[in-house]
Amino acid sequence: MTQIVGLLGLLLIASAWAVNIARKSPPPPLDLTLLYLLGSVVLTVYALILGDIIFTVLNAVSSMLSLINLLRALRIKNQG
C-alpha cells in the first residue's frame, strides 16, 4: 500500500510538470530552473544511495523535465 501511495505521488508530480511543458507555459526563471535541476540531480543520487526506487524515479523524471525547462528558458533568452 505504501508503494501505491508513492507511485501515485510520483505520477501526479511528473504529470504536473509534463502538462506545464505541453501547454507551452513559459518556463520558470533561468536561475530557479538551474537550481531546481541541480537539486533534483543531487536528490536522485541520494535516493539511489538509499535504495528508494520511488524517489529515485521521481527525482530522475523531475531532473529530465527540469532540463527541458532549462533548454526552453535558454532558447527564449537567446531569441529575445
N, CA, C and O atoms as a printed pandas DataFrame, in Angstrom:
     atom_number atom_name residue_name chain_id  residue_number  x_coord  y_coord  z_coord
0              1         N          MET        A               1    0.817   -1.193    0.000
1              2        CA          MET        A               1    0.000    0.000    0.000
2              3         C          MET        A               1    0.864    1.261    0.000
3              4         O          MET        A               1    0.526    2.250   -0.651
4              5         N          THR        A               2    1.962    1.224    0.721
5              6        CA          THR        A               2    2.850    2.380    0.789
6              7         C          THR        A               2    3.421    2.710   -0.585
7              8         O          THR        A               2    3.513    3.879   -0.961
8              9         N          GLN        A               3    3.804    1.673   -1.333
9             10        CA          GLN        A               3    4.349    1.919   -2.671
10            11         C          GLN        A               3    3.294    2.478   -3.617
11            12         O          GLN        A               3    3.616    3.276   -4.497
12            13         N          ILE        A               4    2.044    2.072   -3.449
13            14        CA          ILE        A               4    0.969    2.601   -4.292
14            15         C          ILE        A               4    0.814    4.092   -4.052
15            16         O          ILE        A               4    0.658    4.862   -5.000
16            17         N          VAL        A               5    0.855    4.501   -2.808
17            18        CA          VAL        A               5    0.764    5.927   -2.471
18            19         C          VAL        A               5    1.959    6.677   -3.063
19            20         O          VAL        A               5    1.801    7.767   -3.612
20            21         N          GLY        A               6    3.138    6.100   -2.952
21            22        CA          GLY        A               6    4.333    6.712   -3.525
22            23         C          GLY        A               6    4.251    6.816   -5.038
23            24         O          GLY        A               6    4.614    7.846   -5.607
24            25         N          LEU        A               7    3.786    5.777   -5.691
25            26        CA          LEU        A               7    3.640    5.800   -7.152
26            27         C          LEU        A               7    2.603    6.838   -7.585
27            28         O          LEU        A               7    2.790    7.522   -8.591
28            29         N          LEU        A               8    1.526    6.952   -6.837
29            30        CA          LEU        A               8    0.508    7.954   -7.148
30            31         C          LEU        A               8    1.095    9.364   -7.050
31            32         O          LEU        A               8    0.868   10.199   -7.925
32            33         N          GLY        A               9    1.840    9.616   -5.996
33            34        CA          GLY        A               9    2.501   10.913   -5.851
34            35         C          GLY        A               9    3.474   11.172   -6.986
35            36         O          GLY        A               9    3.515   12.274   -7.532
36            37         N          LEU        A              10    4.256   10.167   -7.342
37            38        CA          LEU        A              10    5.205   10.283   -8.446
38            39         C          LEU        A              10    4.477   10.646   -9.741
39            40         O          LEU        A              10    4.894   11.560  -10.453
40            41         N          LEU        A              11    3.396    9.937  -10.045
41            42        CA          LEU        A              11    2.645   10.184  -11.277
42            43         C          LEU        A              11    2.019   11.574  -11.290
43            44         O          LEU        A              11    2.026   12.244  -12.322
44            45         N          LEU        A              12    1.483   12.011  -10.166
45            46        CA          LEU        A              12    0.860   13.335  -10.106
46            47         C          LEU        A              12    1.882   14.452  -10.291
47            48         O          LEU        A              12    1.634   15.405  -11.029
48            49         N          ILE        A              13    3.014   14.340   -9.632
49            50        CA          ILE        A              13    4.050   15.377   -9.753
50            51         C          ILE        A              13    4.618   15.402  -11.166
51            52         O          ILE        A              13    4.749   16.472  -11.761
52            53         N          ALA        A              14    4.955   14.245  -11.706
53            54        CA          ALA        A              14    5.507   14.187  -13.066
54            55         C          ALA        A              14    4.478   14.669  -14.084
55            56         O          ALA        A              14    4.838   15.335  -15.055
56            57         N          SER        A              15    3.212   14.343  -13.876
57            58        CA          SER        A              15    2.156   14.798  -14.782
58            59         C          SER        A              15    2.021   16.318  -14.760
59            60         O          SER        A              15    1.818   16.941  -15.802
60            61         N          ALA        A              16    2.132   16.906  -13.590
61            62        CA          ALA        A              16    2.039   18.365  -13.486
62            63         C          ALA        A              16    3.143   19.037  -14.293
63            64         O          ALA        A              16    2.892   20.016  -14.995
64            65         N          TRP        A              17    4.359   18.519  -14.198
65            66        CA          TRP        A              17    5.471   19.061  -14.981
66            67         C          TRP        A              17    5.202   18.906  -16.469
67            68         O          TRP        A              17    5.387   19.843  -17.245
68            69         N          ALA        A              18    4.759   17.706  -16.863
69            70        CA          ALA        A              18    4.528   17.424  -18.275
70            71         C          ALA        A              18    3.414   18.299  -18.843
71            72         O          ALA        A              18    3.524   18.785  -19.969
72            73         N          VAL        A              19    2.346   18.503  -18.078
73            74        CA          VAL        A              19    1.245   19.359  -18.530
74            75         C          VAL        A              19    1.739   20.793  -18.711
75            76         O          VAL        A              19    1.382   21.455  -19.686
76            77         N          ASN        A              20    2.549   21.267  -17.786
77            78        CA          ASN        A              20    3.090   22.620  -17.883
78            79         C          ASN        A              20    3.913   22.795  -19.161
79            80         O          ASN        A              20    3.813   23.823  -19.830
80            81         N          ILE        A              21    4.713   21.804  -19.492
81            82        CA          ILE        A              21    5.534   21.869  -20.705
82            83         C          ILE        A              21    4.657   21.726  -21.947
83            84         O          ILE        A              21    4.848   22.451  -22.923
84            85         N          ALA        A              22    3.696   20.795  -21.920
85            86        CA          ALA        A              22    2.823   20.559  -23.076
86            87         C          ALA        A              22    1.965   21.787  -23.396
87            88         O          ALA        A              22    1.666   22.047  -24.562
88            89         N          ARG        A              23    1.578   22.528  -22.384
89            90        CA          ARG        A              23    0.780   23.744  -22.596
90            91         C          ARG        A              23    1.625   24.894  -23.126
91            92         O          ARG        A              23    1.115   25.963  -23.463
92            93         N          LYS        A              24    2.913   24.652  -23.191
93            94        CA          LYS        A              24    3.869   25.671  -23.633
94            95         C          LYS        A              24    3.821   26.915  -22.743
95            96         O          LYS        A              24    4.013   28.042  -23.199
96            97         N          SER        A              25    3.555   26.669  -21.454
97            98        CA          SER        A              25    3.619   27.750  -20.474
98            99         C          SER        A              25    5.057   28.241  -20.411
99           100         O          SER        A              25    5.983   27.460  -20.632
100          101         N          PRO        A              26    5.260   29.514  -20.114
101          102        CA          PRO        A              26    6.641   29.993  -20.019
102          103         C          PRO        A              26    7.397   29.223  -18.932
103          104         O          PRO        A              26    6.841   28.927  -17.875
104          105         N          PRO        A              27    8.651   28.906  -19.194
105          106        CA          PRO        A              27    9.426   28.213  -18.165
106          107         C          PRO        A              27    9.696   29.152  -16.996
107          108         O          PRO        A              27    9.653   30.372  -17.149
108          109         N          PRO        A              28    9.974   28.579  -15.829
109          110        CA          PRO        A              28   10.360   29.412  -14.687
110          111         C          PRO        A              28   11.640   30.184  -15.017
111          112         O          PRO        A              28   12.320   29.857  -15.989
112          113         N          PRO        A              29   11.975   31.196  -14.225
113          114        CA          PRO        A              29   13.222   31.942  -14.468
114          115         C          PRO        A              29   14.429   31.004  -14.538
115          116         O          PRO        A              29   14.469   29.958  -13.892
116          117         N          LEU        A              30   15.399   31.413  -15.337
117          118        CA          LEU        A              30   16.582   30.588  -15.605
118          119         C          LEU        A              30   17.314   30.177  -14.334
119          120         O          LEU        A              30   17.690   29.013  -14.193
120          121         N          ASP        A              31   17.524   31.107  -13.410
121          122        CA          ASP        A              31   18.260   30.772  -12.186
122          123         C          ASP        A              31   17.494   29.756  -11.337
123          124         O          ASP        A              31   18.096   28.841  -10.775
124          125         N          LEU        A              32   16.186   29.909  -11.242
125          126        CA          LEU        A              32   15.368   28.966  -10.486
126          127         C          LEU        A              32   15.390   27.584  -11.146
127          128         O          LEU        A              32   15.493   26.564  -10.464
128          129         N          THR        A              33   15.293   27.562  -12.449
129          130        CA          THR        A              33   15.300   26.299  -13.191
130          131         C          THR        A              33   16.625   25.567  -13.008
131          132         O          THR        A              33   16.646   24.352  -12.807
132          133         N          LEU        A              34   17.728   26.307  -13.077
133          134        CA          LEU        A              34   19.043   25.689  -12.899
134          135         C          LEU        A              34   19.203   25.128  -11.486
135          136         O          LEU        A              34   19.700   24.015  -11.315
136          137         N          LEU        A              35   18.790   25.882  -10.483
137          138        CA          LEU        A              35   18.877   25.395   -9.103
138          139         C          LEU        A              35   18.008   24.157   -8.905
139          140         O          LEU        A              35   18.416   23.208   -8.237
140          141         N          TYR        A              36   16.815   24.168   -9.483
141          142        CA          TYR        A              36   15.915   23.015   -9.366
142          143         C          TYR        A              36   16.523   21.787  -10.040
143          144         O          TYR        A              36   16.459   20.680   -9.506
144          145         N          LEU        A              37   17.105   21.993  -11.204
145          146        CA          LEU        A              37   17.746   20.888  -11.919
146          147         C          LEU        A              37   18.876   20.292  -11.083
147          148         O          LEU        A              37   18.945   19.075  -10.908
148          149         N          LEU        A              38   19.743   21.127  -10.577
149          150        CA          LEU        A              38   20.867   20.629   -9.771
150          151         C          LEU        A              38   20.379   19.924   -8.508
151          152         O          LEU        A              38   20.905   18.875   -8.137
152          153         N          GLY        A              39   19.374   20.498   -7.850
153          154        CA          GLY        A              39   18.814   19.867   -6.654
154          155         C          GLY        A              39   18.200   18.513   -6.967
155          156         O          GLY        A              39   18.366   17.564   -6.200
156          157         N          SER        A              40   17.494   18.416   -8.086
157          158        CA          SER        A              40   16.876   17.150   -8.477
158          159         C          SER        A              40   17.918   16.081   -8.779
159          160         O          SER        A              40   17.737   14.913   -8.431
160          161         N          VAL        A              41   19.006   16.483   -9.426
161          162        CA          VAL        A              41   20.081   15.522   -9.730
162          163         C          VAL        A              41   20.706   15.014   -8.434
163          164         O          VAL        A              41   20.928   13.813   -8.282
164          165         N          VAL        A              42   20.990   15.914   -7.507
165          166        CA          VAL        A              42   21.585   15.508   -6.228
166          167         C          VAL        A              42   20.624   14.595   -5.460
167          168         O          VAL        A              42   21.049   13.599   -4.874
168          169         N          LEU        A              43   19.335   14.934   -5.463
169          170        CA          LEU        A              43   18.362   14.084   -4.772
170          171         C          LEU        A              43   18.184   12.736   -5.457
171          172         O          LEU        A              43   17.857   11.749   -4.798
172          173         N          THR        A              44   18.392   12.680   -6.757
173          174        CA          THR        A              44   18.358   11.393   -7.458
174          175         C          THR        A              44   19.481   10.502   -6.955
175          176         O          THR        A              44   19.271    9.321   -6.677
176          177         N          VAL        A              45   20.660   11.064   -6.841
177          178        CA          VAL        A              45   21.812   10.302   -6.328
178          179         C          VAL        A              45   21.543    9.856   -4.891
179          180         O          VAL        A              45   21.813    8.709   -4.533
180          181         N          TYR        A              46   21.014   10.758   -4.075
181          182        CA          TYR        A              46   20.695   10.449   -2.679
182          183         C          TYR        A              46   19.691    9.299   -2.597
183          184         O          TYR        A              46   19.869    8.370   -1.809
184          185         N          ALA        A              47   18.633    9.364   -3.416
185          186        CA          ALA        A              47   17.622    8.308   -3.409
186          187         C          ALA        A              47   18.212    6.977   -3.875
187          188         O          ALA        A              47   17.845    5.914   -3.374
188          189         N          LEU        A              48   19.129    7.051   -4.839
189          190        CA          LEU        A              48   19.819    5.831   -5.285
190          191         C          LEU        A              48   20.622    5.210   -4.149
191          192         O          LEU        A              48   20.589    3.998   -3.937
192          193         N          ILE        A              49   21.338    6.055   -3.428
193          194        CA          ILE        A              49   22.148    5.574   -2.298
194          195         C          ILE        A              49   21.259    4.908   -1.255
195          196         O          ILE        A              49   21.627    3.885   -0.678
196          197         N          LEU        A              50   20.071    5.501   -1.012
197          198        CA          LEU        A              50   19.142    4.924   -0.037
198          199         C          LEU        A              50   18.439    3.683   -0.559
199          200         O          LEU        A              50   17.884    2.903    0.215
200          201         N          GLY        A              51   18.464    3.500   -1.884
201          202        CA          GLY        A              51   17.778    2.365   -2.479
202          203         C          GLY        A              51   16.279    2.558   -2.584
203          204         O          GLY        A              51   15.528    1.585   -2.644
204          205         N          ASP        A              52   15.835    3.816   -2.608
205          206        CA          ASP        A              52   14.403    4.133   -2.686
206          207         C          ASP        A              52   14.015    4.348   -4.142
207          208         O          ASP        A              52   14.279    5.407   -4.711
208          209         N          ILE        A              53   13.391    3.350   -4.738
209          210        CA          ILE        A              53   13.083    3.389   -6.166
210          211         C          ILE        A              53   12.068    4.479   -6.505
211          212         O          ILE        A              53   12.184    5.122   -7.548
212          213         N          ILE        A              54   11.078    4.696   -5.644
213          214        CA          ILE        A              54   10.056    5.717   -5.907
214          215         C          ILE        A              54   10.704    7.088   -6.026
215          216         O          ILE        A              54   10.475    7.799   -7.005
216          217         N          PHE        A              55   11.506    7.463   -5.048
217          218        CA          PHE        A              55   12.126    8.785   -5.067
218          219         C          PHE        A              55   13.254    8.874   -6.094
219          220         O          PHE        A              55   13.553    9.959   -6.593
220          221         N          THR        A              56   13.872    7.753   -6.408
221          222        CA          THR        A              56   14.870    7.758   -7.480
222          223         C          THR        A              56   14.193    8.100   -8.803
223          224         O          THR        A              56   14.660    8.976   -9.531
224          225         N          VAL        A              57   13.105    7.421   -9.112
225          226        CA          VAL        A              57   12.394    7.675  -10.365
226          227         C          VAL        A              57   11.815    9.087  -10.366
227          228         O          VAL        A              57   11.946    9.808  -11.356
228          229         N          LEU        A              58   11.179    9.486   -9.272
229          230        CA          LEU        A              58   10.592   10.827   -9.191
230          231         C          LEU        A              58   11.634   11.900   -9.457
231          232         O          LEU        A              58   11.403   12.801  -10.264
232          233         N          ASN        A              59   12.766   11.817   -8.798
233          234        CA          ASN        A              59   13.790   12.843   -8.964
234          235         C          ASN        A              59   14.476   12.755  -10.318
235          236         O          ASN        A              59   14.888   13.777  -10.867
236          237         N          ALA        A              60   14.605   11.560  -10.860
237          238        CA          ALA        A              60   15.173   11.432  -12.206
238          239         C          ALA        A              60   14.239   12.062  -13.238
239          240         O          ALA        A              60   14.691   12.780  -14.131
240          241         N          VAL        A              61   12.944   11.796  -13.119
241          242        CA          VAL        A              61   11.968   12.403  -14.035
242          243         C          VAL        A              61   11.942   13.917  -13.845
243          244         O          VAL        A              61   11.906   14.665  -14.822
244          245         N          SER        A              62   11.961   14.368  -12.596
245          246        CA          SER        A              62   11.996   15.802  -12.323
246          247         C          SER        A              62   13.244   16.444  -12.926
247          248         O          SER        A              62   13.186   17.563  -13.436
248          249         N          SER        A              63   14.355   15.745  -12.868
249          250        CA          SER        A              63   15.593   16.256  -13.460
250          251         C          SER        A              63   15.452   16.393  -14.970
251          252         O          SER        A              63   15.858   17.402  -15.548
252          253         N          MET        A              64   14.878   15.380  -15.605
253          254        CA          MET        A              64   14.713   15.431  -17.062
254          255         C          MET        A              64   13.765   16.562  -17.477
255          256         O          MET        A              64   14.048   17.306  -18.416
256          257         N          LEU        A              65   12.656   16.681  -16.778
257          258        CA          LEU        A              65   11.693   17.728  -17.117
258          259         C          LEU        A              65   12.250   19.113  -16.804
259          260         O          LEU        A              65   11.961   20.077  -17.512
260          261         N          SER        A              66   13.039   19.207  -15.757
261          262        CA          SER        A              66   13.685   20.473  -15.438
262          263         C          SER        A              66   14.725   20.829  -16.488
263          264         O          SER        A              66   14.896   22.003  -16.818
264          265         N          LEU        A              67   15.418   19.831  -17.013
265          266        CA          LEU        A              67   16.378   20.066  -18.093
266          267         C          LEU        A              67   15.650   20.595  -19.332
267          268         O          LEU        A              67   16.147   21.493  -20.013
268          269         N          ILE        A              68   14.490   20.042  -19.616
269          270        CA          ILE        A              68   13.692   20.548  -20.739
270          271         C          ILE        A              68   13.339   22.011  -20.510
271          272         O          ILE        A              68   13.450   22.827  -21.425
272          273         N          ASN        A              69   12.917   22.348  -19.298
273          274        CA          ASN        A              69   12.598   23.747  -18.985
274          275         C          ASN        A              69   13.831   24.636  -19.092
275          276         O          ASN        A              69   13.735   25.778  -19.541
276          277         N          LEU        A              70   14.980   24.124  -18.684
277          278        CA          LEU        A              70   16.214   24.902  -18.794
278          279         C          LEU        A              70   16.522   25.194  -20.263
279          280         O          LEU        A              70   16.868   26.320  -20.619
280          281         N          LEU        A              71   16.395   24.188  -21.097
281          282        CA          LEU        A              71   16.646   24.381  -22.526
282          283         C          LEU        A              71   15.640   25.358  -23.135
283          284         O          LEU        A              71   16.001   26.186  -23.971
284          285         N          ARG        A              72   14.386   25.260  -22.718
285          286        CA          ARG        A              72   13.370   26.204  -23.193
286          287         C          ARG        A              72   13.709   27.629  -22.761
287          288         O          ARG        A              72   13.603   28.564  -23.554
288          289         N          ALA        A              73   14.115   27.791  -21.503
289          290        CA          ALA        A              73   14.458   29.120  -20.986
290          291         C          ALA        A              73   15.660   29.698  -21.729
291          292         O          ALA        A              73   15.687   30.888  -22.040
292          293         N          LEU        A              74   16.649   28.861  -22.010
293          294        CA          LEU        A              74   17.830   29.339  -22.754
294          295         C          LEU        A              74   17.469   29.728  -24.170
295          296         O          LEU        A              74   17.984   30.715  -24.696
296          297         N          ARG        A              75   16.579   28.955  -24.802
297          298        CA          ARG        A              75   16.147   29.282  -26.156
298          299         C          ARG        A              75   15.414   30.623  -26.180
299          300         O          ARG        A              75   15.651   31.449  -27.061
300          301         N          ILE        A              76   14.527   30.834  -25.217
301          302        CA          ILE        A              76   13.793   32.104  -25.139
302          303         C          ILE        A              76   14.742   33.264  -24.876
303          304         O          ILE        A              76   14.591   34.335  -25.465
304          305         N          LYS        A              77   15.720   33.059  -23.996
305          306        CA          LYS        A              77   16.688   34.103  -23.679
306          307         C          LYS        A              77   17.497   34.470  -24.920
307          308         O          LYS        A              77   17.751   35.649  -25.162
308          309         N          ASN        A              78   17.899   33.489  -25.698
309          310        CA          ASN        A              78   18.695   33.732  -26.892
310          311         C          ASN        A              78   17.889   34.377  -28.011
311          312         O          ASN        A              78   18.449   35.093  -28.841
312          313         N          GLN        A              79   16.581   34.133  -28.045
313          314        CA          GLN        A              79   15.723   34.744  -29.060
314          315         C          GLN        A              79   15.420   36.199  -28.744
315          316         O          GLN        A              79   15.250   37.020  -29.646
316          317         N          GLY        A              80   15.352   36.513  -27.445
317          318        CA          GLY        A              80   14.953   37.872  -27.053
318          319         C          GLY        A              80   16.104   38.713  -26.785
319          320         O          GLY        A              80   15.945   39.885  -26.443
